[in-house]
């Protein structure tokens, strides 16, 4: 089954170029930048708070994967 989805699960990352324009490329970043990109491009406090909640959950989940309820509930 996962082979059928492999094309959709390829890692992508967003990075600014020297002029500050954002580009999407294949791969992963050594240091994540998603939350800072949201703030830099004016997505607002509600989106920022939700992104931080997901980040906190993911960090905890990686340390304790058995607990994953409630991450996307308001």
Phi and psi restraints in degrees (range 20) as a CNS / XPLOR table:
assign (resid 1 and name C) (resid 2 and name N)
       (resid 2 and name CA) (resid 2 and name C) 1.0 -60.8 20.0 2
assign (resid 2 and name N) (resid 2 and name CA)
       (resid 2 and name C) (resid 3 and name N) 1.0 -28.1 20.0 2
assign (resid 2 and name C) (resid 3 and name N)
       (resid 3 and name CA) (resid 3 and name C) 1.0 -65.2 20.0 2
assign (resid 3 and name N) (resid 3 and name CA)
       (resid 3 and name C) (resid 4 and name N) 1.0 -33.3 20.0 2
assign (resid 3 and name C) (resid 4 and name N)
       (resid 4 and name CA) (resid 4 and name C) 1.0 -67.0 20.0 2
assign (resid 4 and name N) (resid 4 and name CA)
       (resid 4 and name C) (resid 5 and name N) 1.0 -27.4 20.0 2
assign (resid 4 and name C) (resid 5 and name N)
       (resid 5 and name CA) (resid 5 and name C) 1.0 -97.4 20.0 2
assign (resid 5 and name N) (resid 5 and name CA)
       (resid 5 and name C) (resid 6 and name N) 1.0 -5.0 20.0 2
assign (resid 5 and name C) (resid 6 and name N)
       (resid 6 and name CA) (resid 6 and name C) 1.0 -53.3 20.0 2
assign (resid 6 and name N) (resid 6 and name CA)
       (resid 6 and name C) (resid 7 and name N) 1.0 -40.9 20.0 2
assign (resid 6 and name C) (resid 7 and name N)
       (resid 7 and name CA) (resid 7 and name C) 1.0 -62.8 20.0 2
assign (resid 7 and name N) (resid 7 and name CA)
       (resid 7 and name C) (resid 8 and name N) 1.0 -30.7 20.0 2
assign (resid 7 and name C) (resid 8 and name N)
       (resid 8 and name CA) (resid 8 and name C) 1.0 -85.7 20.0 2
assign (resid 8 and name N) (resid 8 and name CA)
       (resid 8 and name C) (resid 9 and name N) 1.0 -13.2 20.0 2
assign (resid 8 and name C) (resid 9 and name N)
       (resid 9 and name CA) (resid 9 and name C) 1.0 -105.8 20.0 2
assign (resid 9 and name N) (resid 9 and name CA)
       (resid 9 and name C) (resid 10 and name N) 1.0 8.5 20.0 2
assign (resid 9 and name C) (resid 10 and name N)
       (resid 10 and name CA) (resid 10 and name C) 1.0 -64.7 20.0 2
assign (resid 10 and name N) (resid 10 and name CA)
       (resid 10 and name C) (resid 11 and name N) 1.0 134.2 20.0 2
assign (resid 10 and name C) (resid 11 and name N)
       (resid 11 and name CA) (resid 11 and name C) 1.0 -69.9 20.0 2
assign (resid 11 and name N) (resid 11 and name CA)
       (resid 11 and name C) (resid 12 and name N) 1.0 137.3 20.0 2
assign (resid 11 and name C) (resid 12 and name N)
       (resid 12 and name CA) (resid 12 and name C) 1.0 -127.9 20.0 2
assign (resid 12 and name N) (resid 12 and name CA)
       (resid 12 and name C) (resid 13 and name N) 1.0 150.2 20.0 2
assign (resid 12 and name C) (resid 13 and name N)
       (resid 13 and name CA) (resid 13 and name C) 1.0 -135.1 20.0 2
assign (resid 13 and name N) (resid 13 and name CA)
       (resid 13 and name C) (resid 14 and name N) 1.0 156.1 20.0 2
assign (resid 13 and name C) (resid 14 and name N)
       (resid 14 and name CA) (resid 14 and name C) 1.0 -114.5 20.0 2
assign (resid 14 and name N) (resid 14 and name CA)
       (resid 14 and name C) (resid 15 and name N) 1.0 128.0 20.0 2
assign (resid 14 and name C) (resid 15 and name N)
       (resid 15 and name CA) (resid 15 and name C) 1.0 -138.6 20.0 2
assign (resid 15 and name N) (resid 15 and name CA)
       (resid 15 and name C) (resid 16 and name N) 1.0 145.1 20.0 2
assign (resid 15 and name C) (resid 16 and name N)
       (resid 16 and name CA) (resid 16 and name C) 1.0 -80.5 20.0 2
assign (resid 16 and name N) (resid 16 and name CA)
       (resid 16 and name C) (resid 17 and name N) 1.0 147.6 20.0 2
assign (resid 16 and name C) (resid 17 and name N)
       (resid 17 and name CA) (resid 17 and name C) 1.0 -88.9 20.0 2
assign (resid 17 and name N) (resid 17 and name CA)
       (resid 17 and name C) (resid 18 and name N) 1.0 -172.4 20.0 2
assign (resid 17 and name C) (resid 18 and name N)
       (resid 18 and name CA) (resid 18 and name C) 1.0 -61.4 20.0 2
assign (resid 18 and name N) (resid 18 and name CA)
       (resid 18 and name C) (resid 19 and name N) 1.0 -26.3 20.0 2
assign (resid 18 and name C) (resid 19 and name N)
       (resid 19 and name CA) (resid 19 and name C) 1.0 -92.1 20.0 2
assign (resid 19 and name N) (resid 19 and name CA)
       (resid 19 and name C) (resid 20 and name N) 1.0 1.8 20.0 2
assign (resid 19 and name C) (resid 20 and name N)
       (resid 20 and name CA) (resid 20 and name C) 1.0 87.9 20.0 2
assign (resid 20 and name N) (resid 20 and name CA)
       (resid 20 and name C) (resid 21 and name N) 1.0 2.7 20.0 2
assign (resid 20 and name C) (resid 21 and name N)
       (resid 21 and name CA) (resid 21 and name C) 1.0 -77.8 20.0 2
assign (resid 21 and name N) (resid 21 and name CA)
       (resid 21 and name C) (resid 22 and name N) 1.0 139.2 20.0 2
assign (resid 21 and name C) (resid 22 and name N)
       (resid 22 and name CA) (resid 22 and name C) 1.0 -85.0 20.0 2
assign (resid 22 and name N) (resid 22 and name CA)
       (resid 22 and name C) (resid 23 and name N) 1.0 141.5 20.0 2
assign (resid 22 and name C) (resid 23 and name N)
       (resid 23 and name CA) (resid 23 and name C) 1.0 -135.0 20.0 2
assign (resid 23 and name N) (resid 23 and name CA)
       (resid 23 and name C) (resid 24 and name N) 1.0 143.7 20.0 2
assign (resid 23 and name C) (resid 24 and name N)
       (resid 24 and name CA) (resid 24 and name C) 1.0 -100.8 20.0 2
assign (resid 24 and name N) (resid 24 and name CA)
       (resid 24 and name C) (resid 25 and name N) 1.0 133.6 20.0 2
assign (resid 24 and name C) (resid 25 and name N)
       (resid 25 and name CA) (resid 25 and name C) 1.0 -140.1 20.0 2
assign (resid 25 and name N) (resid 25 and name CA)
       (resid 25 and name C) (resid 26 and name N) 1.0 162.4 20.0 2
assign (resid 25 and name C) (resid 26 and name N)
       (resid 26 and name CA) (resid 26 and name C) 1.0 -70.2 20.0 2
assign (resid 26 and name N) (resid 26 and name CA)
       (resid 26 and name C) (resid 27 and name N) 1.0 146.3 20.0 2
assign (resid 26 and name C) (resid 27 and name N)
       (resid 27 and name CA) (resid 27 and name C) 1.0 123.1 20.0 2
assign (resid 27 and name N) (resid 27 and name CA)
       (resid 27 and name C) (resid 28 and name N) 1.0 -173.9 20.0 2
assign (resid 27 and name C) (resid 28 and name N)
       (resid 28 and name CA) (resid 28 and name C) 1.0 -129.4 20.0 2
assign (resid 28 and name N) (resid 28 and name CA)
       (resid 28 and name C) (resid 29 and name N) 1.0 156.0 20.0 2
assign (resid 28 and name C) (resid 29 and name N)
       (resid 29 and name CA) (resid 29 and name C) 1.0 -94.6 20.0 2
assign (resid 29 and name N) (resid 29 and name CA)
       (resid 29 and name C) (resid 30 and name N) 1.0 145.4 20.0 2
assign (resid 29 and name C) (resid 30 and name N)
       (resid 30 and name CA) (resid 30 and name C) 1.0 -69.7 20.0 2
assign (resid 30 and name N) (resid 30 and name CA)
       (resid 30 and name C) (resid 31 and name N) 1.0 -33.7 20.0 2
assign (resid 30 and name C) (resid 31 and name N)
       (resid 31 and name CA) (resid 31 and name C) 1.0 -126.5 20.0 2
assign (resid 31 and name N) (resid 31 and name CA)
       (resid 31 and name C) (resid 32 and name N) 1.0 119.5 20.0 2
assign (resid 31 and name C) (resid 32 and name N)
       (resid 32 and name CA) (resid 32 and name C) 1.0 -66.3 20.0 2
assign (resid 32 and name N) (resid 32 and name CA)
       (resid 32 and name C) (resid 33 and name N) 1.0 151.8 20.0 2
assign (resid 32 and name C) (resid 33 and name N)
       (resid 33 and name CA) (resid 33 and name C) 1.0 -135.6 20.0 2
assign (resid 33 and name N) (resid 33 and name CA)
       (resid 33 and name C) (resid 34 and name N) 1.0 7.4 20.0 2
assign (resid 33 and name C) (resid 34 and name N)
       (resid 34 and name CA) (resid 34 and name C) 1.0 -59.8 20.0 2
assign (resid 34 and name N) (resid 34 and name CA)
       (resid 34 and name C) (resid 35 and name N) 1.0 -46.5 20.0 2
assign (resid 34 and name C) (resid 35 and name N)
       (resid 35 and name CA) (resid 35 and name C) 1.0 -67.6 20.0 2
assign (resid 35 and name N) (resid 35 and name CA)
       (resid 35 and name C) (resid 36 and name N) 1.0 -40.9 20.0 2
assign (resid 35 and name C) (resid 36 and name N)
       (resid 36 and name CA) (resid 36 and name C) 1.0 -66.9 20.0 2
assign (resid 36 and name N) (resid 36 and name CA)
       (resid 36 and name C) (resid 37 and name N) 1.0 -35.4 20.0 2
assign (resid 36 and name C) (resid 37 and name N)
       (resid 37 and name CA) (resid 37 and name C) 1.0 -64.2 20.0 2
assign (resid 37 and name N) (resid 37 and name CA)
       (resid 37 and name C) (resid 38 and name N) 1.0 -39.4 20.0 2
assign (resid 37 and name C) (resid 38 and name N)
       (resid 38 and name CA) (resid 38 and name C) 1.0 -59.1 20.0 2
assign (resid 38 and name N) (resid 38 and name CA)
       (resid 38 and name C) (resid 39 and name N) 1.0 -46.6 20.0 2
assign (resid 38 and name C) (resid 39 and name N)
       (resid 39 and name CA) (resid 39 and name C) 1.0 -65.6 20.0 2
assign (resid 39 and name N) (resid 39 and name CA)
       (resid 39 and name C) (resid 40 and name N) 1.0 -43.1 20.0 2
assign (resid 39 and name C) (resid 40 and name N)
       (resid 40 and name CA) (resid 40 and name C) 1.0 -65.0 20.0 2
assign (resid 40 and name N) (resid 40 and name CA)
       (resid 40 and name C) (resid 41 and name N) 1.0 -25.2 20.0 2
assign (resid 40 and name C) (resid 41 and name N)
       (resid 41 and name CA) (resid 41 and name C) 1.0 -110.3 20.0 2
assign (resid 41 and name N) (resid 41 and name CA)
       (resid 41 and name C) (resid 42 and name N) 1.0 20.7 20.0 2
assign (resid 41 and name C) (resid 42 and name N)
       (resid 42 and name CA) (resid 42 and name C) 1.0 68.5 20.0 2
assign (resid 42 and name N) (resid 42 and name CA)
       (resid 42 and name C) (resid 43 and name N) 1.0 38.7 20.0 2
assign (resid 42 and name C) (resid 43 and name N)
       (resid 43 and name CA) (resid 43 and name C) 1.0 -77.9 20.0 2
assign (resid 43 and name N) (resid 43 and name CA)
       (resid 43 and name C) (resid 44 and name N) 1.0 -12.7 20.0 2
assign (resid 43 and name C) (resid 44 and name N)
       (resid 44 and name CA) (resid 44 and name C) 1.0 96.4 20.0 2
assign (resid 44 and name N) (resid 44 and name CA)
       (resid 44 and name C) (resid 45 and name N) 1.0 164.1 20.0 2
assign (resid 44 and name C) (resid 45 and name N)
       (resid 45 and name CA) (resid 45 and name C) 1.0 -66.6 20.0 2
assign (resid 45 and name N) (resid 45 and name CA)
       (resid 45 and name C) (resid 46 and name N) 1.0 -36.5 20.0 2
assign (resid 45 and name C) (resid 46 and name N)
       (resid 46 and name CA) (resid 46 and name C) 1.0 -65.7 20.0 2
assign (resid 46 and name N) (resid 46 and name CA)
       (resid 46 and name C) (resid 47 and name N) 1.0 -44.2 20.0 2
assign (resid 46 and name C) (resid 47 and name N)
       (resid 47 and name CA) (resid 47 and name C) 1.0 -66.2 20.0 2
assign (resid 47 and name N) (resid 47 and name CA)
       (resid 47 and name C) (resid 48 and name N) 1.0 -42.5 20.0 2
assign (resid 47 and name C) (resid 48 and name N)
       (resid 48 and name CA) (resid 48 and name C) 1.0 -60.1 20.0 2
assign (resid 48 and name N) (resid 48 and name CA)
       (resid 48 and name C) (resid 49 and name N) 1.0 -45.4 20.0 2
assign (resid 48 and name C) (resid 49 and name N)
       (resid 49 and name CA) (resid 49 and name C) 1.0 -63.1 20.0 2
assign (resid 49 and name N) (resid 49 and name CA)
       (resid 49 and name C) (resid 50 and name N) 1.0 -41.3 20.0 2
assign (resid 49 and name C) (resid 50 and name N)
       (resid 50 and name CA) (resid 50 and name C) 1.0 -66.7 20.0 2
assign (resid 50 and name N) (resid 50 and name CA)
       (resid 50 and name C) (resid 51 and name N) 1.0 -40.6 20.0 2
assign (resid 50 and name C) (resid 51 and name N)
       (resid 51 and name CA) (resid 51 and name C) 1.0 -62.9 20.0 2
assign (resid 51 and name N) (resid 51 and name CA)
       (resid 51 and name C) (resid 52 and name N) 1.0 -41.4 20.0 2
assign (resid 51 and name C) (resid 52 and name N)
       (resid 52 and name CA) (resid 52 and name C) 1.0 -65.7 20.0 2
assign (resid 52 and name N) (resid 52 and name CA)
       (resid 52 and name C) (resid 53 and name N) 1.0 -35.8 20.0 2
assign (resid 52 and name C) (resid 53 and name N)
       (resid 53 and name CA) (resid 53 and name C) 1.0 -64.7 20.0 2
assign (resid 53 and name N) (resid 53 and name CA)
       (resid 53 and name C) (resid 54 and name N) 1.0 -45.0 20.0 2
assign (resid 53 and name C) (resid 54 and name N)
       (resid 54 and name CA) (resid 54 and name C) 1.0 -63.9 20.0 2
assign (resid 54 and name N) (resid 54 and name CA)
       (resid 54 and name C) (resid 55 and name N) 1.0 -41.1 20.0 2
assign (resid 54 and name C) (resid 55 and name N)
       (resid 55 and name CA) (resid 55 and name C) 1.0 -62.1 20.0 2
assign (resid 55 and name N) (resid 55 and name CA)
       (resid 55 and name C) (resid 56 and name N) 1.0 -44.1 20.0 2
assign (resid 55 and name C) (resid 56 and name N)
       (resid 56 and name CA) (resid 56 and name C) 1.0 -63.1 20.0 2
assign (resid 56 and name N) (resid 56 and name CA)
       (resid 56 and name C) (resid 57 and name N) 1.0 -43.4 20.0 2
assign (resid 56 and name C) (resid 57 and name N)
       (resid 57 and name CA) (resid 57 and name C) 1.0 -62.2 20.0 2
assign (resid 57 and name N) (resid 57 and name CA)
       (resid 57 and name C) (resid 58 and name N) 1.0 -46.5 20.0 2
assign (resid 57 and name C) (resid 58 and name N)
       (resid 58 and name CA) (resid 58 and name C) 1.0 -61.1 20.0 2
assign (resid 58 and name N) (resid 58 and name CA)
       (resid 58 and name C) (resid 59 and name N) 1.0 -42.3 20.0 2
assign (resid 58 and name C) (resid 59 and name N)
       (resid 59 and name CA) (resid 59 and name C) 1.0 -59.6 20.0 2
assign (resid 59 and name N) (resid 59 and name CA)
       (resid 59 and name C) (resid 60 and name N) 1.0 -42.9 20.0 2
assign (resid 59 and name C) (resid 60 and name N)
       (resid 60 and name CA) (resid 60 and name C) 1.0 -69.2 20.0 2
assign (resid 60 and name N) (resid 60 and name CA)
       (resid 60 and name C) (resid 61 and name N) 1.0 -41.5 20.0 2
assign (resid 60 and name C) (resid 61 and name N)
       (resid 61 and name CA) (resid 61 and name C) 1.0 -61.1 20.0 2
assign (resid 61 and name N) (resid 61 and name CA)
       (resid 61 and name C) (resid 62 and name N) 1.0 -38.8 20.0 2
assign (resid 61 and name C) (resid 62 and name N)
       (resid 62 and name CA) (resid 62 and name C) 1.0 -64.0 20.0 2
assign (resid 62 and name N) (resid 62 and name CA)
       (resid 62 and name C) (resid 63 and name N) 1.0 -31.5 20.0 2
assign (resid 62 and name C) (resid 63 and name N)
       (resid 63 and name CA) (resid 63 and name C) 1.0 -83.5 20.0 2
assign (resid 63 and name N) (resid 63 and name CA)
       (resid 63 and name C) (resid 64 and name N) 1.0 -32.1 20.0 2
assign (resid 63 and name C) (resid 64 and name N)
       (resid 64 and name CA) (resid 64 and name C) 1.0 -139.1 20.0 2
assign (resid 64 and name N) (resid 64 and name CA)
       (resid 64 and name C) (resid 65 and name N) 1.0 74.7 20.0 2
assign (resid 64 and name C) (resid 65 and name N)
       (resid 65 and name CA) (resid 65 and name C) 1.0 -63.8 20.0 2
assign (resid 65 and name N) (resid 65 and name CA)
       (resid 65 and name C) (resid 66 and name N) 1.0 -13.8 20.0 2
assign (resid 65 and name C) (resid 66 and name N)
       (resid 66 and name CA) (resid 66 and name C) 1.0 -74.0 20.0 2
assign (resid 66 and name N) (resid 66 and name CA)
       (resid 66 and name C) (resid 67 and name N) 1.0 -16.3 20.0 2
assign (resid 66 and name C) (resid 67 and name N)
       (resid 67 and name CA) (resid 67 and name C) 1.0 -110.5 20.0 2
assign (resid 67 and name N) (resid 67 and name CA)
       (resid 67 and name C) (resid 68 and name N) 1.0 105.6 20.0 2
assign (resid 67 and name C) (resid 68 and name N)
       (resid 68 and name CA) (resid 68 and name C) 1.0 -136.3 20.0 2
assign (resid 68 and name N) (resid 68 and name CA)
       (resid 68 and name C) (resid 69 and name N) 1.0 19.0 20.0 2
assign (resid 68 and name C) (resid 69 and name N)
       (resid 69 and name CA) (resid 69 and name C) 1.0 -83.8 20.0 2
assign (resid 69 and name N) (resid 69 and name CA)
       (resid 69 and name C) (resid 70 and name N) 1.0 148.9 20.0 2
assign (resid 69 and name C) (resid 70 and name N)
       (resid 70 and name CA) (resid 70 and name C) 1.0 83.3 20.0 2
assign (resid 70 and name N) (resid 70 and name CA)
       (resid 70 and name C) (resid 71 and name N) 1.0 5.2 20.0 2
assign (resid 70 and name C) (resid 71 and name N)
       (resid 71 and name CA) (resid 71 and name C) 1.0 -66.6 20.0 2
assign (resid 71 and name N) (resid 71 and name CA)
       (resid 71 and name C) (resid 72 and name N) 1.0 -38.1 20.0 2
assign (resid 71 and name C) (resid 72 and name N)
       (resid 72 and name CA) (resid 72 and name C) 1.0 -104.4 20.0 2
assign (resid 72 and name N) (resid 72 and name CA)
       (resid 72 and name C) (resid 73 and name N) 1.0 9.8 20.0 2
assign (resid 72 and name C) (resid 73 and name N)
       (resid 73 and name CA) (resid 73 and name C) 1.0 -84.9 20.0 2
assign (resid 73 and name N) (resid 73 and name CA)
       (resid 73 and name C) (resid 74 and name N) 1.0 142.7 20.0 2
